[in-house]
């Protein structure tokens, strides 16, 4: 439970002055706040801007109510204190689900406080000790809001880490459990006929592949988090041959999917074929898992000269969020999942994150668009000249 701290150095009339200024000038304050460098760097689109500005307005209204409630009583009325905490927690939740850091949270809240104080003090004709007392009370209100926001951010982030570990354990337990079952079957009946042994071997291979995939994703995640980056080994590649291999690999993994492939003028360049295959498989796998069962994804693979274009389009009754950037940030996905109280995660959620990192390591682009229940991933990659190796 977060506790509000109070100050009694400001009279009711003095505290009403900044409160009234905030209430009457919310839009001007938010506009000034939005233009500050730290806030502007957190806004990646119109929807993100609107969401953060809405949170800032709500927090300003809560701060104003908190200031007015600080009269002769030592303790703030419970409703104003609770309102300040709730607004601060909502502010923190949106920062976490948008993939922003604690540092960004602190700096943007400090920028909001600065916008309030600078605007209010500039509107005064003179300053006095009473003005300083009112400034102190405004600072106290924002300190309480910042403390509540940081507590909530840390709490949700810790829950996200717990959810990640549980999902990781689940994803490893399934293939390992399959391996144990196959081993028991072989020990109980070591004289299996050849076709029975082949079936067991195929099941073992699938279980090992699943476990290796999880281990590989964790290794990549560790490299990315440590700053080492992904291991990519580009080599001389014929684009037409690469496309055919990609189409064969995608078809073998997802035989029920139809893949349209077009190959134009031949071209050669530098690429890590295994990494590109890994990235495209992750995108198609995501579309298969999240798409409607009755509507298979539409997949296109185009190659011309040195450019590779891959698109996968899928329909879902629960489409991707309009804030598409959060799809590629694992902790944003966990936080959204937790706050919506949806239960266990279906997977680790690293596929889109790692796919984009692979594509960016090849200086390519991964874009996503959502409209009318349809979500489209588009990959564009321009292979480097072999001479640049």
N, C-alpha and C positions, 0 to 999 in steps of 0.2 A: 504494500500500500504506500503510495507516494504521499508525503506530508508537505503541506504548504507552510512556508515561513512568512512572518508578517513584520511590518514596521509600523510604529505609532507616531512617527515624527511628522506626519502630514495630516492636516485637518481635513474635514469632509469637504469644505469649500475649495481648498487648494487642490485636492485630488480630483475634484469634479472638473477642473479646468482642462487638464490633459485628457480626461475621459471624454468630455464633450468634444474636444478637438479631434480625437481619434474617430468618434462616431460620425462626426460631420465631414471628416476628410478621408474616409476609408479608401475611396477610389484613387485619390491623389497620392496617398501614402503607398498603396499597392503598386501604382504606376511607377513611382520613384524607386521603390524596392525592386521591381522587375527589371529595371534598367541597370542595376548594379552588376559588375562583372561576375561575381560568384553565383548570383541567381540566374543570370543569363546563360551561364555555362551549364546549368542543371536542366535547362529547357530545350528539349530536342524536337518539339513539334507543337502544333496548335492545341492538341488535346492535353499534352503535358503542361503547357502554359496555363490553360484554363483551370486544370485541376489544382496546380500549385497556388495560383492566384485565389481560387476559391478557399483553399485551406488557410491562406494568409488572411483573407477577409474574416473568416470565422474566428481565427485566433485573435485578431485585433478587437473584434466585438467582445470576446471573452475577457481580454485584458481591460477593456473599458469598463465592463461590468465589475470586474475585480477591483479596479481603482475606486469606483463609486461606493462599493460596499465597505471600504475601509474608513469607517467613521470613528466614533468614540470607542466602539467596542474593540477589544484586543484581537479577537478572532474574526476572520471573514465568515459571513454566512456560508453554510455548507454548499448551497446551490451554486454560488459564484465560484467558490474554490473548485468544486467538482467540474463546473463548466470549463474552467481554465485547463484543468488536467485533461479532460476529454478532448478538447480542441488541440492541445499539444500532442496527445497520443495519436489523434487522427493525422495530424501534420507529419509525425514521425513515421506512421504506417505507410503513407503515400510515398515518402522518400525512400523507404526500404523496398517497397514493391516496384518502384521505378529504377532500382539498382543504384541509388545514390549512397554515398558513404556517410559515416558519422561526422567526418570533417565537414562535408558539404552541408549536413544538417545543422551543425553548430554555426557555420559561417553565414548561412542564409537567415537563421534566426537572429544572429547578431546584426545582420544587415537590416532586418525588419525593425529591430529596436532603434538602430541608428536613423532610419528613415523617419520614425515617429519623433524622436527627440530633436533631430535637426529641423524638421518641419515645424514642430510646435515652438521651439525656442526662437526660430526665425520670425514667427508670427507675433511675438511679444514686443511691446514697446519698451519695457525695461525689465531687468532681472533683480531679484532680491534673494534673501535667505529663504523665503517661502518658496521661491522658484526652485532653489536647490533641493529643498525638501521634497517637492513634487517630482523632480527628476529622480531622486533617490527611490521614490515609490514606484515610478515607472520601471526603473532598473530592477527593483525587487520583483515586480510582476513578471518581467521577461526572464529573470533568473529562475523563478519557479517554473515557468513554462519550459525553459530549456532543460531543467533538471528532469521534469516529467517526460519530456520528449526523449531524452537520452535513456532514461530507465526503460521506457517502452520499446525503443529501438533495440536495446540490448536484450530485452526479454524475448522479443519475437525472433531476433537473430539466433539466440541460443536454441529456441524451439526449432528453427530451421535446420540447425546443425544436427539436432537430435533426429529430426525427420530424415535428413540425408543419410545418417548412419543406419537407421532402421531399414531404409529402402535399399542401401548397399548390402546389408546383411541378407535381406530377402532375395536380392538378385543373385547373390553368390550361393545361398542355401539351396535354391532350386536345382541348379546344375550339379552341385556337389551331392545333393540327395539322389539325383538320377544316377550318378556314378556309383554311389554306394549300392543302390538297388541292382544295377547291372552286375556289380562284383558279387553280390550275394547269389544272384541267379547262376552265375558261372561256377561258384563254389558248390552250390547245391546240386548242380548237374553238370559236371565237367565233361560229360560225353555228349554234349549238344550236337545235333546234326549240323552240317556245314551251313545250311540256310539260316538256322537259328543263331549260329555264331555270327554270321554276317549281320543279322538284324541287331544283335547286341552290340557289335562293333560300331554300327551306324549310330545307335543311340548314344554310345560312349563318345563318339566323335562330336555329335551335336552338343552334348553336355560340356565337353571340353571347350568347344568353340564359344559357347555362351560365357563360360567362366573367363576365358582368355579375353573376350571382348570387354567384360567389366574391368578386368585387371588393366587392360590397355587404356581404357578411358580414365581410370584413376591415375595411371602413370602420366598421361597427357595433362590431366588436370593439375597434378603436382608440378610438372614443368611450367605450366602457364602461371600458376599461383606463385611460384618461386622466381618468376621473371626469366627463366631459361628459354621459354618459348617452345614451340613444337619442333620435333626433329623432322626435317623435310630434306629429302635427297633428290633434287631434280636431275634428270638425265635426258639425253637426246630421245625425243619421242615423235613418232609419226602420228599426227592428229587423227587421221582416218582409222589407223590401227587401234589407237586408244579408244575411239568411239565404239568400234565393234566389240572390243574387250569389255568396255563399260556396259554396253547393251546386253552382252552375254551374261555378265555377272549379275546385273539387275534382274534379268529374266530368270536366272537360276535360283536367286534368292526369293523372288516374288513371281512365281510362274503364272499367277492369275492376273498379273498386270500386263496391259498392252503398252508397248513402248514405241513411239514413232521416232524414227531416226532418219536424218537427212545429212548427207555428206557432200559438201561442195568441192571447191578447189583444194587440192592436197596441200599440206603444209607441215613443216617440222619446227619443233621448238623444245624448250626445256620444261619438264614437268616430272613430278613424282607420281607415277601412275597408281601405285598402291594407295597413296594418301588421297588422291582425287577420287578414286573408287570408294574409299572409306567415307569421304564426305558425301558423295551422292547417294550412297546406300543409306546413310543416316537420314538424309532428307526424305527419301522415299519411304523408309521405315517409319519415320514420324508421321508422314501422311497416311500410311496404311493404318497405323495404330489409332490416330485421332480422327480419321475420316469415317463417314457413314458406311456401314457394312454393305448396304445395297447400292452404293455408288463408288466404284473403284476410282482411285486417283487417275488423272490424265497426265502422262509423262511424255516429254519431248526432249530429244537429244539432237542438237544441231552442231555441225562443224563446217567451218569455211576458212581456208587459208590457215591462220594461226589462232582463230577465235573459237572457243567452245562455249556453247549456250545450252544450259540444262534447265528445264522448267518442270515442276510437278504441281498440279492443281488438284485440290481435293475439297469435297463438300463435308460440312459437319453441322449438326444441329446445335453444337456448342462451339461456334467459330472462335478463331483466335482473337485476342483483345485488340482494340484499335491502336493501343499503344504497343506496336509491334516490337519495339526495341526490348521490352521486358521478356519476350520469348527467348532471347539469346543470353539472358542473365540468369543462371541457375537459382541464385538466392531470391530473385524477384518471383520466380515461379513458385518456390517453396513458401514464400511469405503470402502470396496471393492464395495459395492452396490452404494454408493454415487459417488465414483470416476468413476464408469462405467456409471453413469447417467441413471440408469435403472428405475427410477420412484418409486412408492410406494413399500414397502416391503410386501410380501405375508403373513408373520407372524413375530412374535417377534424374532424367531431364537434362543430360549432358550432350545429347546428340546435336542439337542445333548450335549449342555453344562451341563444341569442338569442330563441327562442320564449317562454321564461319571462320574459325581460326585457321583451318587448313586452307580455305579459299583465300583468305587475306594473306597467308604466307606465300601464295602464288600470285599476289598482287591482283586478285580478282575481287568481284563484288557478289554479295548475297543479299538480295532484296526480297521483301515480303509485302504483299498487298492482300487486304481482306475486304470483301464486299458481298452482301447478300448471302451470307453463309459459306461462300467460297473463299479459300485461302490459296494464294499462289506464291511459291518460292521460285525465284529466278537466279541462276548462277551465270555470271559472265566472266570468262577468263581469257586473257590474251597471253599465249605462250611466248616466253622470252626467246630471243635469237640464240642459237647454239653457240655463237661466238661470244656471248655474254657470260658464258659459264666460268 
